[in-house]
């Protein structure tokens, strides 16, 4: 990860043009000054002589370099420093904070590609910690690369980013957050053959040991003993044993909220006997995104030492054909006594989540969030920019939406209309895992709701459209986005603050 401003830099050390008077050449020799502006609105976001500087934007005689949303312009001053103009308004539909993240991302990518050593970022107009943090998040996003399997890896450039004022920056919290983001992305990007349920178990054990988390692991024998038959049913076709992992963070101080995070962890999904089409099946390695995100979230929450009880439940299995694989028409009994008809083995995510939701309630959670790449229907409904949010609680839903909005993750609340639940009733079992027709994302959420304990606040996050990008989206060039992680961490922060109770 690129170097962020040090404590000494944040506590008052300023870098002016005079510090690099001898460096008047190309950008590799001295600091490059950064100027943020909105090209469409023709306004500056950076303090300074905006009118004087903006006139150079359209002057081709001063342009040294130009690419998408970036311009390098030499300002005719005493030191002839190049100024990097970054357009913060290129993308439509983003709020100011996400525009600033994109600006930070482009800035860092350009600096890395051009071996720039130092970038000086002047104060922003109407500056705030949130705006500054958004730029820093963009810089951090740009540092990620999944090049584990590349024979030739790109050399990373150590870049110094200087903010020319005394505003405090919480660099530690940022590093903790992006350590979690990197963890989630690395797990999601890993091929299925090298990230089986057991390997996920081992990684969870290492994280628990490192961060002082309690951990409980149920493999096949324990799952059967305790009545968790959803994970068992899905995973029985694979030679790789399924498991449910529960990690618990229990702070010393009390909090009125106990938050449980439940993640779908299908380490590879072929669809089982109801086999998926071969087109893009290789991307089904990301069907464990939910489990990766809740594992990363509890790591971040523990490192931040938030005063809130959090449990992370990983529902791990591999869904593939085999001599013992679940068959369409199979019926199994869940821990809460309801029986489930498996009409389609490719609707397996909701089956493993049954066990996680019941486990969360048994742990005494007051608030439960499950996150899963659950349905193709949510992608058809909301596309690849917005996650699906279902909840039985207006308060929890609002907190999640606000937490996401602050962190560049958009959520749209979907209905949980009981009229659609009629289609889940089965003639042989209590409930079936798909309906004949209807809105698939809604009926999947209604299926999960059948296994929620009354009185608990619950939200279901369907990230099937936003978890993975083949061609790039915002500050992810390719692969896992870890969409939802920042939302969950921010949600935990808000509940930790709002519901804190003194001993």
C-alpha positions, -999 to 999 in steps of 0.1 A, spaced: 0 0 0 13 34 -8 27 56 18 3 79 36 11 111 54 31 104 85 21 118 120 48 145 116 34 156 83 -2 157 98 9 177 128 22 207 110 50 200 85 41 218 53 58 215 20 59 247 0 72 254 -35 104 267 -19 114 233 -6 119 221 -42 133 252 -58 161 233 -73 137 208 -89 122 226 -118 122 198 -143 97 170 -151 75 156 -124 99 129 -113 123 155 -100 101 173 -75 66 175 -61 36 176 -83 9 200 -71 -26 186 -73 -56 208 -83 -91 193 -80 -119 208 -101 -152 199 -117 -148 204 -154 -185 202 -161 -194 228 -135 -163 248 -142 -155 252 -105 -125 245 -83 -126 222 -53 -91 232 -42 -83 264 -24 -61 289 -42 -62 313 -71 -89 292 -88 -97 317 -116 -61 323 -124 -53 286 -125 -84 275 -143 -76 296 -173 -47 273 -181 -70 243 -185 -80 252 -220 -46 266 -230 -30 239 -251 4 257 -250 7 248 -213 -4 212 -214 24 187 -208 2 156 -206 -35 148 -210 -56 117 -206 -90 107 -193 -100 132 -166 -63 142 -160 -42 171 -173 -7 180 -165 -1 217 -169 31 237 -162 23 270 -144 46 298 -153 57 307 -118 91 311 -101 95 274 -98 77 262 -129 61 233 -110 38 210 -129 2 210 -117 -19 179 -120 -56 188 -127 -79 161 -117 -116 163 -129 -138 152 -100 -170 154 -119 -164 129 -147 -188 101 -137 -225 107 -135 -246 97 -105 -219 99 -79 -220 121 -48 -192 145 -39 -174 120 -16 -174 93 -42 -162 119 -68 -133 126 -44 -126 89 -41 -124 86 -78 -101 116 -80 -78 100 -54 -78 68 -73 -69 84 -106 -43 105 -90 -26 75 -74 -28 55 -106 -12 83 -126 15 88 -100 24 51 -100 25 48 -137 48 78 -140 71 70 -111 62 102 -92 77 104 -58 58 132 -41 23 147 -45 12 178 -27 -25 182 -21 -36 217 -11 -66 223 12 -100 218 -2 -127 244 -2 -151 238 27 -127 211 38 -137 184 62 -125 151 76 -150 132 54 -137 149 22 -101 143 32 -109 107 41 -126 101 8 -95 112 -11 -73 89 10 -97 60 4 -93 66 -34 -55 65 -30 -57 33 -10 -81 16 -35 -55 23 -62 -28 3 -44 -46 -30 -46 -35 -56 -72 -42 -93 -72 -10 -105 -90 -3 -136 -70 -5 -158 -101 14 -134 -125 48 -145 -134 59 -109 -138 46 -85 -112 44 -48 -116 69 -29 -94 52 -8 -68 63 28 -64 66 43 -29 47 76 -32 46 103 -6 13 122 -4 14 155 15 -15 175 26 -5 212 29 -23 220 62 -26 208 98 -59 189 95 -57 156 114 -61 124 95 -69 91 112 -44 71 92 -46 41 116 -83 35 111 -78 39 73 -51 13 73 -72 -11 94 -101 -7 70 -81 -13 39 -63 -43 55 -98 -58 58 -107 -48 22 -75 -64 9 -83 -95 29 -118 -98 14 -107 -91 -21 -78 -116 -19 -101 -143 -7 -128 -136 -33 -103 -135 -62 -87 -168 -52 -95 -198 -75 -119 -223 -60 -93 -251 -61 -71 -232 -37 -99 -218 -14 -119 -248 -2 -141 -246 29 -113 -261 50 -88 -235 38 -113 -208 48 -116 -225 82 -79 -223 86 -77 -186 76 -105 -178 101 -86 -196 128 -55 -175 121 -75 -143 122 -92 -153 154 -59 -161 171 -43 -129 159 -71 -106 171 -82 -124 202 -116 -136 188 -135 -166 202 -140 -192 175 -163 -222 171 -159 -246 142 -186 -271 132 -176 -296 105 -199 -324 92 -201 -343 124 -209 -313 146 -233 -299 120 -253 -331 120 -252 -333 158 -265 -298 162 -292 -300 135 -276 -276 110 -287 -295 79 -287 -268 53 -249 -266 50 -247 -303 52 -272 -308 24 -255 -284 0 -219 -296 7 -224 -334 6 -217 -337 -31 -181 -325 -27 -151 -342 -14 -143 -309 4 -161 -310 38 -185 -282 46 -183 -262 78 -199 -234 98 -175 -211 115 -186 -187 142 -162 -159 153 -171 -138 183 -158 -103 193 -168 -95 229 -156 -61 241 -150 -53 277 -177 -25 277 -214 -32 274 -236 -22 245 -273 -25 241 -268 -39 206 -255 -74 197 -247 -76 160 -245 -108 141 -231 -110 106 -240 -140 84 -221 -147 52 -228 -171 24 -196 -190 17 -200 -212 -13 -164 -215 -22 -173 -227 -57 -208 -230 -72 -213 -253 -102 -250 -253 -95 -249 -289 -84 -271 -313 -102 -290 -283 -116 -258 -274 -134 -251 -238 -144 -244 -229 -180 -206 -229 -187 -205 -193 -197 -186 -174 -170 -189 -203 -146 -153 -195 -136 -165 -164 -119 -185 -186 -94 -153 -186 -73 -168 -154 -59 -199 -171 -45 -182 -169 -11 -181 -131 -12 -205 -128 17 -184 -150 40 -152 -132 30 -168 -98 38 -181 -108 73 -147 -124 81 -130 -91 71 -156 -70 89 -151 -87 122 -113 -83 118 -117 -46 112 -142 -42 141 -119 -60 165 -89 -39 154 -108 -7 158 -119 -20 193 -155 -9 188 -177 -12 219 -202 -36 204 -207 -73 205 -202 -88 171 -205 -124 158 -195 -134 123 -209 -166 110 -194 -182 79 -216 -208 61 -191 -227 41 -197 -254 14 -188 -263 -21 -218 -269 -44 -209 -295 -70 -222 -327 -85 -210 -360 -69 -222 -394 -59 -237 -380 -27 -249 -347 -41 -283 -333 -31 -309 -340 -57 -339 -320 -69 -368 -332 -49 -347 -339 -17 -363 -328 16 -344 -320 47 -353 -308 82 -339 -275 95 -329 -268 131 -361 -248 138 -382 -278 127 -393 -267 93 -389 -290 63 -375 -277 30 -380 -292 -5 -350 -287 -28 -365 -280 -62 -334 -265 -76 -299 -273 -64 -286 -240 -78 -307 -221 -53 -283 -233 -26 -272 -201 -10 -304 -197 9 -301 -232 22 -267 -226 39 -279 -192 52 -308 -209 71 -282 -224 95 -264 -190 99 -295 -171 107 -306 -197 133 -271 -197 148 -272 -159 150 -305 -159 170 -292 -186 193 -262 -164 201 -285 -137 214 -281 -112 185 -305 -82 186 -295 -72 150 -287 -96 122 -272 -87 88 -267 -115 62 -248 -108 30 -248 -130 0 -244 -133 -37 -279 -148 -37 -298 -141 -69 -293 -132 -105 -327 -115 -102 -312 -87 -81 -287 -80 -108 -315 -78 -134 -334 -55 -111 -306 -31 -100 -277 -37 -123 -240 -36 -112 -240 -3 -93 -265 -9 -65 -269 -36 -39 -303 -50 -29 -314 -44 7 -343 -62 24 -352 -57 60 -380 -61 86 -367 -30 104 -370 6 91 -343 17 115 -318 -9 105 -325 -4 68 -320 34 72 -287 29 91 -274 6 64 -284 29 35 -268 59 52 -237 39 61 -234 28 25 -240 63 11 -211 77 32 -188 51 18 -196 49 -19 -218 18 -16 -254 24 -28 -283 3 -15 -319 2 -27 -345 -11 -3 -366 -38 -18 -401 -49 -7 -408 -80 15 -444 -84 3 -459 -114 20 -482 -119 -10 -452 -134 -29 -446 -158 0 -475 -179 -12 -454 -193 -40 -429 -208 -15 -455 -232 0 -449 -268 -10 -473 -297 -13 -449 -322 3 -427 -302 26 -433 -270 46 -414 -247 21 -396 -250 -11 -364 -232 -21 -377 -216 -53 -410 -205 -68 -425 -213 -102 -422 -176 -113 -423 -142 -97 -396 -118 -84 -367 -141 -76 -348 -117 -53 -379 -109 -33 -389 -146 -29 -354 -155 -19 -355 -129 9 -389 -141 19 -375 -176 21 -348 -164 45 -374 -145 66 -391 -178 73 -361 -187 95 -358 -154 114 -367 -155 150 -396 -131 158 -386 -98 174 -351 -95 159 -341 -67 136 -328 -83 104 -314 -71 70 -306 -92 40 -280 -78 16 -280 -93 -19 -248 -84 -36 -250 -107 -67 -248 -78 -91 -220 -57 -73 -196 -82 -58 -174 -88 -89 -165 -68 -120 -151 -83 -152 -144 -50 -169 -138 -26 -141 -161 -4 -119 -151 28 -102 -120 20 -82 -118 -17 -90 -100 -26 -122 -111 -62 -122 -124 -89 -99 -136 -86 -64 -151 -53 -52 -156 -62 -15 -189 -43 -19 -207 -42 15 -177 -43 37 -174 -6 43 -212 -4 48 -211 -31 75 -182 -16 94 -198 19 93 -231 3 105 -213 -13 134 -196 21 143 -230 38 143 -246 12 166 -215 12 188 -219 50 193 -256 53 195 -263 24 218 -233 25 241 -242 19 277 -218 27 306 -209 -1 330 
